[in-house]
Amino acid sequence: MRRIISGGITHMSRSPKDKYIYALYKGEENLMDGTLEEIHQKSGLQMKFLRWMTTPSASRRLTRSVQNKRMCLVLIEKVM
């Protein structure tokens, strides 16, 4: 969620990625499925880190991993 400040009032707006279902993997093991918010609540991982995992730079960095034991998010479907 992004904070939008207008007239001294802070609003939280949802990112378009909040409407997607992801699978969280560590190596070959599926840890959990859900939206970014659900994964955040269940795993305790920071939202900033989870959103970073959805970026192309994270994808490149994770695919170059030698041991391939890092966590990664895989897009499963878009929720309407």
C-alpha positions as a Markdown table, in Angstrom:
| # | Residue | x | y | z |
|---|---|---|---|---|
| 1 | Met | 0.0 | 0.0 | 0.0 |
| 2 | Arg | 1.2 | 3.5 | -0.8 |
| 3 | Arg | 0.6 | 6.5 | 1.5 |
| 4 | Ile | -1.0 | 9.4 | -0.2 |
| 5 | Ile | -1.0 | 12.6 | 1.7 |
| 6 | Ser | -3.6 | 15.3 | 0.7 |
| 7 | Gly | -4.6 | 18.1 | 2.9 |
| 8 | Gly | -2.9 | 16.7 | 5.9 |
| 9 | Ile | -4.9 | 13.4 | 5.7 |
| 10 | Thr | -3.0 | 10.2 | 5.0 |
| 11 | His | -4.7 | 7.6 | 2.8 |
| 12 | Met | -3.6 | 4.1 | 2.1 |
| 13 | Ser | -4.1 | 3.1 | -1.5 |
| 14 | Arg | -3.8 | -0.4 | -2.7 |
| 15 | Ser | -1.2 | -1.4 | -5.3 |
| 16 | Pro | -2.5 | -3.3 | -8.4 |
| 17 | Lys | -0.4 | -6.2 | -7.3 |
| 18 | Asp | -2.6 | -6.6 | -4.3 |
| 19 | Lys | -5.1 | -8.3 | -6.6 |
| 20 | Tyr | -2.8 | -11.1 | -7.6 |
| 21 | Ile | -2.4 | -14.6 | -6.1 |
| 22 | Tyr | 1.3 | -15.7 | -5.6 |
| 23 | Ala | 3.0 | -18.8 | -4.4 |
| 24 | Leu | 6.0 | -18.4 | -2.0 |
| 25 | Tyr | 8.7 | -20.9 | -2.6 |
| 26 | Lys | 12.0 | -21.6 | -0.8 |
| 27 | Gly | 14.0 | -23.7 | -3.2 |
| 28 | Glu | 11.6 | -26.4 | -4.4 |
| 29 | Glu | 9.3 | -26.2 | -1.4 |
| 30 | Asn | 6.0 | -24.3 | -1.6 |
| 31 | Leu | 5.7 | -22.4 | 1.7 |
| 32 | Met | 2.3 | -20.8 | 1.1 |
| 33 | Asp | -0.1 | -19.3 | -1.5 |
| 34 | Gly | -2.1 | -16.0 | -1.3 |
| 35 | Thr | -2.1 | -12.3 | -2.0 |
| 36 | Leu | 0.8 | -10.2 | -0.9 |
| 37 | Glu | -1.1 | -9.1 | 2.2 |
| 38 | Glu | -2.0 | -12.7 | 3.2 |
| 39 | Ile | 1.6 | -13.9 | 2.7 |
| 40 | His | 2.8 | -10.9 | 4.8 |
| 41 | Gln | 0.4 | -11.8 | 7.6 |
| 42 | Lys | 1.2 | -15.5 | 7.6 |
| 43 | Ser | 5.0 | -15.3 | 7.1 |
| 44 | Gly | 5.9 | -12.1 | 8.9 |
| 45 | Leu | 7.9 | -11.0 | 5.9 |
| 46 | Gln | 7.9 | -7.2 | 5.2 |
| 47 | Met | 5.5 | -5.9 | 2.5 |
| 48 | Lys | 8.4 | -3.9 | 1.0 |
| 49 | Phe | 10.4 | -7.1 | 0.6 |
| 50 | Leu | 7.4 | -9.0 | -0.9 |
| 51 | Arg | 6.8 | -6.2 | -3.4 |
| 52 | Trp | 10.5 | -6.2 | -4.3 |
| 53 | Met | 10.3 | -9.9 | -5.0 |
| 54 | Thr | 7.7 | -9.2 | -7.8 |
| 55 | Thr | 10.1 | -6.9 | -9.7 |
| 56 | Pro | 12.2 | -7.9 | -12.7 |
| 57 | Ser | 15.4 | -7.1 | -10.8 |
| 58 | Ala | 14.5 | -9.5 | -8.1 |
| 59 | Ser | 13.7 | -12.2 | -10.7 |
| 60 | Arg | 17.2 | -11.8 | -12.3 |
| 61 | Arg | 18.9 | -11.8 | -8.9 |
| 62 | Leu | 17.1 | -14.9 | -7.7 |
| 63 | Thr | 17.7 | -16.9 | -11.0 |
| 64 | Arg | 21.4 | -16.2 | -10.7 |
| 65 | Ser | 21.5 | -17.8 | -7.2 |
| 66 | Val | 24.0 | -20.6 | -7.1 |
| 67 | Gln | 22.4 | -22.7 | -4.4 |
| 68 | Asn | 18.8 | -21.8 | -5.5 |
| 69 | Lys | 17.7 | -22.0 | -1.8 |
| 70 | Arg | 16.4 | -18.4 | -1.8 |
| 71 | Met | 12.7 | -17.5 | -1.5 |
| 72 | Cys | 10.8 | -16.4 | -4.6 |
| 73 | Leu | 7.3 | -15.4 | -5.5 |
| 74 | Val | 5.6 | -17.0 | -8.5 |
| 75 | Leu | 2.5 | -15.4 | -9.9 |
| 76 | Ile | -0.4 | -17.9 | -10.0 |
| 77 | Glu | -3.4 | -15.8 | -11.1 |
| 78 | Lys | -5.0 | -12.4 | -11.2 |
| 79 | Val | -8.1 | -11.9 | -9.1 |
| 80 | Met | -10.8 | -9.8 | -10.6 |
